């Protein structure tokens, strides 16, 4: 009996050794396969970093903006996009920004002509490596005729969005180490004034949060800001699942993997679509009249020094002082659903003779967030309390809001100490004060 058990134990040991050896061989083959895949990926990354017209600078900037561009039937927007990005910078911004143009059209002649035209227009910026050109080698792409159909899209659309994913992954890989931050736009958008300063301000406002992505538009993949250290990870997701999902779906998957559960959208947005011709052939879109786009032509009043008070609930950081100071185009006051009797008080440091007052509420090109029922009054006496509560008395009505706007010329002007905006009826909509412009009567 003992001998029989010894024989069985020896047999079990032999079987275990065979199993362990087999598993080791499988793991070795898997390891070799993984290493080969890593090597192949590294070769693609090296290609992305070398097959370009402009070398990579050694010094990191603040922001890289990548613009993949392809030809569009009936329209060319890239020149307007590029001009907008360059012309709406402030003095001194150029050293902090890098623009990477991905020449992604399948027609290489078109790509070459585009690069030549842009170079002729912005020769100094190309020489200083503010503008880069990137070309994709044909060997980078798979066979687009062997794609699987997902989301019930047509083969044509699946091919278009799959190529788009691979294009985005390529330019991200190239641009990952150029700057501290990375943003991607399309070749048919325009920017608002001083957009780089506003991006910096929004980053500062969220310095206490561990964000992966900040939104500067509410449009798909456009105008999303990332830390450059995360861009290669996003590129890997796009390249791995290029056939399965569109880029904006993969972006959401990426945020989930990176544990960002909340979106940080800047309002108003800083970029908007310029044209109606999509990069997808035969696809036309409606004109972008998005009310969230940044206003650029500010109405400038004299707005003399004043103490400000409101009983309205403020949606931070869009405070009353921002719209009154009016230093920037994005300065507006946003308050939550107002109640009847609530008010805004502007108490001047010195009495003023008023010539005209213009107050505009609501989003541009939209009826949203207008003041529906309200009056504008001026007064001669100001009451201040220790709690910074300010009221205005001895008032007279200057006018009423119509369609969210009031514009009054004051002919019989006398010295006034304060101006009051009074809410005369509650409303469920919020109120966005877009302009508060007070003009002083010339003496």
C-alpha positions as CSV (number, residue, x, y, z in Angstrom):
1,X,0.0,0.0,0.0
2,X,2.8,2.4,0.9
3,X,4.6,1.7,-2.3
4,X,1.5,2.3,-4.3
5,X,1.0,5.8,-2.7
6,X,4.7,6.6,-3.3
7,X,4.2,5.8,-7.0
8,X,1.1,8.0,-7.2
9,X,2.9,10.9,-5.5
10,X,5.8,10.6,-8.0
11,X,3.3,10.6,-10.8
12,X,1.5,13.7,-9.5
13,X,4.9,15.5,-9.2
14,X,5.7,14.7,-12.8
15,X,2.3,16.0,-13.9
16,X,2.8,19.2,-11.9
17,X,6.2,19.8,-13.4
18,X,4.8,19.3,-16.9
19,X,1.9,21.8,-16.2
20,X,4.3,24.4,-14.7
21,X,6.7,24.1,-17.7
22,X,3.7,24.5,-20.1
23,X,2.5,27.6,-18.3
24,X,6.0,29.0,-18.3
25,X,6.2,28.5,-22.0
26,X,2.9,30.1,-22.6
27,X,3.9,33.1,-20.4
28,X,7.2,33.3,-22.2
29,X,5.4,33.4,-25.5
30,X,2.9,36.1,-24.2
31,X,5.9,38.1,-22.8
32,X,7.6,37.9,-26.2
33,X,4.4,39.0,-27.9
34,X,3.9,41.9,-25.5
35,X,7.5,43.0,-26.0
36,X,7.0,42.9,-29.8
37,X,3.8,44.9,-29.5
38,X,5.6,47.5,-27.3
39,X,8.5,47.7,-29.8
40,X,6.0,48.2,-32.7
41,X,4.2,50.9,-30.8
42,X,7.6,52.6,-30.0
43,X,8.4,52.5,-33.8
44,X,5.1,54.3,-34.5
45,X,5.9,56.9,-31.8
46,X,9.3,57.4,-33.2
47,X,7.8,57.8,-36.6
48,X,5.4,60.4,-35.2
49,X,8.3,62.3,-33.8
50,X,10.5,62.3,-36.8
51,X,8.4,62.5,-40.0
52,X,7.7,66.2,-39.7
53,X,8.6,69.4,-41.4
54,X,9.6,71.3,-38.3
55,X,11.8,69.9,-35.5
56,X,10.6,69.7,-31.9
57,X,11.8,72.6,-29.7
58,X,13.8,71.9,-26.6
59,X,12.1,74.3,-24.3
60,X,8.5,73.6,-23.2
61,X,5.9,76.3,-23.6
62,X,2.6,76.8,-21.8
63,X,0.1,75.5,-24.3
64,X,0.1,73.4,-27.4
65,X,-2.9,73.7,-29.7
66,X,-3.2,70.9,-32.2
67,X,-5.3,71.4,-35.4
68,X,-5.8,68.3,-37.6
69,X,-6.8,69.6,-41.1
70,X,-8.3,68.0,-44.2
71,X,-9.8,69.4,-47.3
72,X,-13.6,70.2,-47.3
73,X,-15.7,70.3,-50.4
74,X,-16.7,73.9,-51.1
75,X,-14.8,75.6,-48.2
76,X,-11.4,76.2,-46.7
77,X,-11.5,77.4,-43.1
78,X,-8.0,76.7,-41.8
79,X,-6.7,80.1,-42.7
80,X,-9.5,81.8,-40.7
81,X,-8.9,79.5,-37.7
82,X,-5.2,80.1,-37.7
83,X,-5.6,83.8,-38.1
84,X,-8.1,83.9,-35.2
85,X,-5.7,82.0,-32.9
86,X,-2.8,84.3,-33.7
87,X,-4.5,87.6,-33.9
88,X,-6.4,87.2,-30.7
89,X,-3.3,86.6,-28.5
90,X,-2.1,89.4,-26.4
91,X,1.4,90.9,-26.5
92,X,3.9,88.4,-25.1
93,X,1.7,85.3,-25.6
94,X,3.6,83.9,-28.7
95,X,6.5,82.4,-26.7
96,X,3.9,80.5,-24.5
97,X,1.9,78.9,-27.3
98,X,2.7,76.3,-30.0
99,X,0.4,75.5,-32.8
100,X,0.7,72.0,-34.4
101,X,-1.0,71.6,-37.7
102,X,-1.6,68.0,-38.7
103,X,-1.7,67.7,-42.5
104,X,-4.2,64.8,-42.4
105,X,-5.7,64.9,-45.9
106,X,-5.2,61.8,-48.1
107,X,-4.2,64.1,-51.0
108,X,-0.5,64.9,-50.4
109,X,-0.5,67.6,-53.0
110,X,-3.2,69.5,-51.0
111,X,-1.1,69.0,-47.8
112,X,2.0,70.4,-49.4
113,X,0.2,73.4,-50.9
114,X,-1.4,74.2,-47.6
115,X,1.9,74.0,-45.7
116,X,3.5,76.3,-48.3
117,X,0.6,78.9,-48.1
118,X,0.7,78.9,-44.3
119,X,4.4,79.3,-44.3
120,X,4.3,82.2,-46.7
121,X,1.7,83.9,-44.5
122,X,3.4,83.2,-41.1
123,X,7.0,82.7,-42.1
124,X,8.4,84.2,-38.9
125,X,6.2,82.0,-36.7
126,X,7.2,78.9,-38.6
127,X,10.9,79.9,-38.3
128,X,10.5,80.5,-34.6
129,X,8.7,77.1,-34.2
130,X,5.5,78.6,-33.0
131,X,3.8,76.8,-35.9
132,X,4.7,73.1,-36.6
133,X,3.6,70.9,-39.5
134,X,3.1,67.2,-39.0
135,X,2.6,64.6,-41.8
136,X,1.4,61.1,-41.3
137,X,3.1,58.2,-43.2
138,X,0.7,56.1,-45.2
139,X,2.0,52.9,-43.5
140,X,0.5,54.2,-40.2
141,X,-3.1,53.5,-41.3
142,X,-4.8,50.0,-41.4
143,X,-7.0,48.8,-44.2
144,X,-10.1,50.9,-43.8
145,X,-12.1,48.4,-46.0
146,X,-12.0,45.8,-43.2
147,X,-13.6,47.7,-40.4
148,X,-16.5,46.4,-38.3
149,X,-19.7,48.4,-38.3
150,X,-20.7,49.9,-34.9
151,X,-23.5,52.2,-33.7
152,X,-25.4,51.4,-37.0
153,X,-23.2,53.9,-38.8
154,X,-22.6,53.6,-42.5
155,X,-19.2,52.1,-43.6
156,X,-18.4,55.6,-44.9
157,X,-18.9,57.2,-41.5
158,X,-17.1,54.4,-39.7
159,X,-14.1,54.9,-42.0
160,X,-14.2,58.7,-41.4
161,X,-14.3,58.5,-37.6
162,X,-11.8,55.7,-37.5
163,X,-9.3,57.7,-39.4
164,X,-10.1,60.7,-37.3
165,X,-9.3,58.7,-34.1
166,X,-5.9,57.6,-35.6
167,X,-5.1,61.1,-36.7
168,X,-5.8,62.5,-33.3
169,X,-3.7,59.8,-31.6
170,X,-0.8,60.6,-34.0
171,X,-0.8,64.3,-33.4
172,X,-1.1,63.8,-29.6
173,X,1.9,61.5,-29.6
174,X,3.9,64.1,-31.5
175,X,2.8,67.0,-29.3
176,X,2.9,65.4,-25.9
177,X,6.2,67.0,-24.7
178,X,6.0,70.4,-26.4
179,X,4.1,72.3,-23.6
180,X,2.7,72.0,-20.1
181,X,-0.9,71.7,-21.5
182,X,-2.5,70.4,-24.6
183,X,-5.7,71.4,-26.4
184,X,-7.2,70.2,-29.7
185,X,-9.3,72.2,-32.1
186,X,-10.8,71.5,-35.5
187,X,-9.7,73.5,-38.6
188,X,-13.0,75.3,-38.8
189,X,-13.3,77.2,-35.5
190,X,-12.6,80.7,-34.3
191,X,-11.4,82.0,-30.9
192,X,-12.6,84.8,-28.8
193,X,-10.4,87.7,-27.7
194,X,-7.6,87.1,-25.2
195,X,-8.4,83.4,-25.1
196,X,-5.0,82.3,-23.7
197,X,-5.4,84.7,-20.7
198,X,-8.9,83.3,-20.1
199,X,-7.6,79.7,-20.3
200,X,-5.0,80.6,-17.6
201,X,-7.6,82.2,-15.4
202,X,-9.8,79.1,-15.6
203,X,-6.9,76.8,-14.8
204,X,-6.2,79.0,-11.7
205,X,-9.8,78.9,-10.6
206,X,-9.5,75.1,-10.5
207,X,-6.1,74.8,-9.0
208,X,-7.5,73.2,-5.9
209,X,-9.1,70.3,-7.9
210,X,-7.5,67.2,-9.4
211,X,-8.9,67.6,-12.9
212,X,-7.9,65.6,-16.0
213,X,-9.8,67.7,-18.5
214,X,-11.2,71.2,-18.6
215,X,-13.9,72.2,-21.1
216,X,-13.7,75.4,-23.1
217,X,-16.5,74.5,-25.4
218,X,-19.6,72.3,-25.2
219,X,-18.8,70.8,-28.6
220,X,-17.6,67.1,-28.7
221,X,-13.9,66.8,-28.8
222,X,-13.2,70.5,-29.5
223,X,-11.5,72.9,-26.9
224,X,-10.7,70.3,-24.2
225,X,-7.6,71.0,-22.2
226,X,-5.4,68.3,-20.8
227,X,-2.2,68.1,-18.9
228,X,0.4,67.1,-21.4
229,X,1.5,64.2,-19.2
230,X,-1.9,62.5,-19.8
231,X,-2.0,63.0,-23.6
232,X,-0.1,59.9,-24.5
233,X,-2.6,57.9,-22.4
234,X,-5.5,59.4,-24.3
235,X,-3.7,58.7,-27.6
236,X,-3.4,55.1,-26.6
237,X,-7.1,54.8,-26.0
238,X,-7.9,56.4,-29.4
239,X,-5.4,54.2,-31.2
240,X,-6.5,51.0,-29.5
241,X,-10.3,51.5,-29.9
242,X,-10.2,53.6,-33.1
243,X,-12.8,51.3,-34.9
244,X,-15.1,50.8,-31.9
245,X,-16.3,54.3,-31.0
246,X,-16.1,57.9,-32.1
247,X,-13.5,60.2,-30.5
248,X,-16.0,62.0,-28.2
249,X,-17.2,58.6,-26.8
250,X,-13.7,57.5,-26.2
251,X,-12.9,60.8,-24.5
252,X,-15.7,60.0,-22.0
253,X,-14.3,56.5,-21.4
254,X,-10.9,58.1,-20.8
255,X,-12.3,60.4,-18.2
256,X,-13.9,57.4,-16.4
257,X,-10.6,55.5,-16.4
258,X,-8.8,58.6,-15.1
259,X,-11.4,58.9,-12.3
260,X,-12.8,62.4,-13.3
261,X,-16.5,62.2,-12.5
262,X,-17.3,65.9,-12.9
263,X,-17.0,68.2,-15.9
264,X,-15.6,71.7,-15.6
265,X,-17.1,73.8,-18.4
266,X,-16.2,77.4,-18.8
267,X,-19.1,79.7,-19.7
268,X,-19.0,81.5,-22.0
269,X,-17.1,79.2,-24.3
270,X,-14.0,80.4,-26.0
271,X,-14.3,78.7,-29.4
272,X,-17.1,78.2,-31.9
273,X,-17.6,76.6,-35.3
274,X,-16.9,78.9,-38.2
275,X,-18.5,77.2,-41.2
276,X,-21.2,74.7,-42.2
277,X,-19.1,72.2,-44.2
278,X,-18.1,69.2,-42.1
279,X,-14.9,67.3,-42.7
280,X,-17.2,64.3,-43.3
281,X,-18.1,64.6,-47.1
282,X,-21.7,65.4,-47.9
283,X,-22.4,66.3,-44.3
284,X,-23.5,69.9,-43.7
285,X,-24.2,71.4,-40.3
286,X,-26.2,74.4,-39.1
287,X,-24.5,77.7,-38.5
288,X,-23.2,77.9,-34.9
289,X,-25.3,80.5,-33.1
290,X,-24.4,79.2,-29.7
291,X,-25.4,81.7,-27.1
292,X,-22.5,80.5,-24.9
293,X,-19.9,81.8,-27.2
294,X,-17.8,84.7,-25.8
295,X,-18.9,88.2,-26.8
296,X,-16.2,90.2,-28.4
297,X,-17.7,93.7,-29.0
298,X,-18.2,95.0,-25.5
299,X,-20.4,98.0,-24.8
300,X,-18.2,100.4,-22.9
301,X,-19.7,102.9,-20.5
302,X,-18.0,105.4,-18.1
303,X,-19.1,103.3,-15.0
304,X,-17.8,105.7,-12.4
305,X,-16.3,104.3,-9.1
306,X,-19.1,102.8,-7.0
307,X,-20.0,100.5,-4.2
308,X,-22.1,97.5,-5.4
309,X,-24.8,95.5,-3.6
310,X,-27.3,92.9,-4.7
311,X,-29.8,90.7,-2.8
312,X,-29.8,88.3,-5.8
313,X,-28.1,84.9,-5.3
314,X,-24.9,85.0,-7.3
315,X,-23.5,82.2,-9.3
316,X,-19.8,82.3,-8.5
317,X,-17.5,83.5,-10.0
318,X,-19.8,85.6,-12.2
319,X,-20.2,88.5,-9.7
320,X,-21.8,91.9,-10.0
321,X,-18.4,93.6,-9.9
322,X,-17.3,91.8,-13.0
323,X,-20.0,93.1,-15.2
324,X,-19.7,96.7,-13.7
325,X,-15.9,96.8,-14.0
326,X,-16.2,95.4,-17.6
327,X,-12.5,94.9,-18.0
328,X,-12.8,91.8,-20.0
329,X,-15.2,90.5,-22.7
330,X,-16.2,87.6,-20.5
331,X,-17.2,89.8,-17.6
332,X,-20.9,89.3,-16.7
333,X,-23.1,88.9,-13.6
334,X,-25.1,85.7,-13.4
335,X,-27.8,85.3,-10.7
336,X,-30.0,82.4,-9.8
337,X,-33.8,82.5,-10.1
338,X,-34.8,86.0,-8.8
339,X,-37.7,86.8,-6.5
340,X,-39.9,89.9,-6.6
341,X,-38.5,92.8,-4.7
342,X,-34.8,91.7,-5.1
343,X,-32.5,94.4,-6.5
344,X,-29.1,95.5,-7.7
345,X,-27.8,98.8,-6.2
346,X,-25.0,100.9,-7.6
347,X,-24.0,103.6,-5.1
348,X,-21.5,106.1,-6.6
349,X,-18.5,107.3,-4.6
350,X,-19.5,110.8,-5.7
351,X,-22.7,112.1,-7.1
352,X,-23.0,111.9,-10.9
353,X,-25.0,113.6,-13.7
354,X,-26.2,110.7,-15.9
355,X,-26.6,111.0,-19.6
356,X,-27.5,107.4,-20.7
357,X,-27.8,103.9,-19.1
358,X,-27.8,100.7,-21.1
359,X,-28.4,97.3,-19.4
360,X,-28.6,94.1,-21.4
361,X,-29.5,90.8,-19.9
362,X,-29.6,87.3,-21.4
363,X,-27.4,85.3,-23.7
364,X,-26.5,86.7,-27.1
365,X,-28.7,85.4,-29.9
366,X,-30.9,83.7,-27.4
367,X,-33.9,84.4,-25.1
368,X,-32.4,82.5,-22.2
369,X,-31.7,84.1,-18.8
370,X,-33.3,87.5,-19.6
371,X,-34.8,89.8,-17.0
372,X,-38.4,89.5,-17.8
373,X,-39.9,92.1,-15.4
374,X,-37.9,94.9,-13.9
375,X,-37.4,98.6,-13.5
376,X,-34.4,101.0,-13.5
377,X,-34.4,103.8,-10.9
378,X,-32.1,106.5,-9.8
379,X,-31.9,108.0,-6.3
380,X,-30.4,110.9,-4.4
381,X,-29.8,109.2,-1.0
382,X,-27.6,106.2,-0.1
383,X,-28.0,104.2,3.1
384,X,-25.1,101.9,4.1
385,X,-25.0,99.5,7.1
386,X,-22.1,97.8,8.8
387,X,-23.0,94.6,7.0
388,X,-22.3,96.2,3.6
389,X,-26.0,96.3,3.0
390,X,-26.8,99.3,0.7
391,X,-30.1,100.8,-0.2
392,X,-31.1,103.7,-2.4
393,X,-34.0,106.2,-1.5
394,X,-35.6,109.3,-2.9
395,X,-35.8,107.4,-6.2
396,X,-37.6,107.9,-9.5
397,X,-38.2,105.4,-12.3
398,X,-36.1,105.9,-15.4
399,X,-37.6,103.0,-17.4
400,X,-38.7,99.4,-17.6
401,X,-37.0,96.4,-19.1
402,X,-38.4,95.2,-22.4
403,X,-37.1,91.9,-23.8
404,X,-34.4,91.9,-21.2
405,X,-33.0,95.2,-22.3
406,X,-33.2,98.8,-21.1
407,X,-31.6,101.8,-22.9
408,X,-32.6,105.2,-21.6
409,X,-31.3,108.7,-22.4
410,X,-31.6,111.1,-19.5
411,X,-32.3,114.6,-20.6
412,X,-33.3,116.4,-17.4
413,X,-30.1,115.3,-15.5
414,X,-29.5,116.2,-11.9
415,X,-26.9,114.9,-9.5
416,X,-27.8,111.3,-8.4
417,X,-26.1,109.2,-5.7
418,X,-27.3,105.7,-6.8
419,X,-28.9,103.6,-9.5
420,X,-31.2,100.6,-8.7
421,X,-32.3,97.6,-10.8
422,X,-35.5,96.2,-9.2
423,X,-37.1,92.8,-9.9
424,X,-40.8,93.3,-10.1
425,X,-41.9,89.7,-10.6
426,X,-40.3,86.4,-9.8
427,X,-39.0,84.1,-12.6
428,X,-37.7,80.6,-12.7
429,X,-35.0,81.5,-15.3
430,X,-31.8,82.8,-14.0
431,X,-30.6,86.3,-15.0
432,X,-27.4,87.0,-16.9
433,X,-26.4,90.6,-16.8
434,X,-24.3,90.9,-20.0
435,X,-23.8,94.7,-20.1
436,X,-24.1,97.4,-17.5
437,X,-23.0,100.7,-19.1
438,X,-23.5,104.0,-17.4
439,X,-22.6,107.1,-19.4
440,X,-21.9,110.4,-17.5
441,X,-23.3,113.6,-18.9
442,X,-20.6,115.8,-20.4
443,X,-20.3,119.1,-18.7
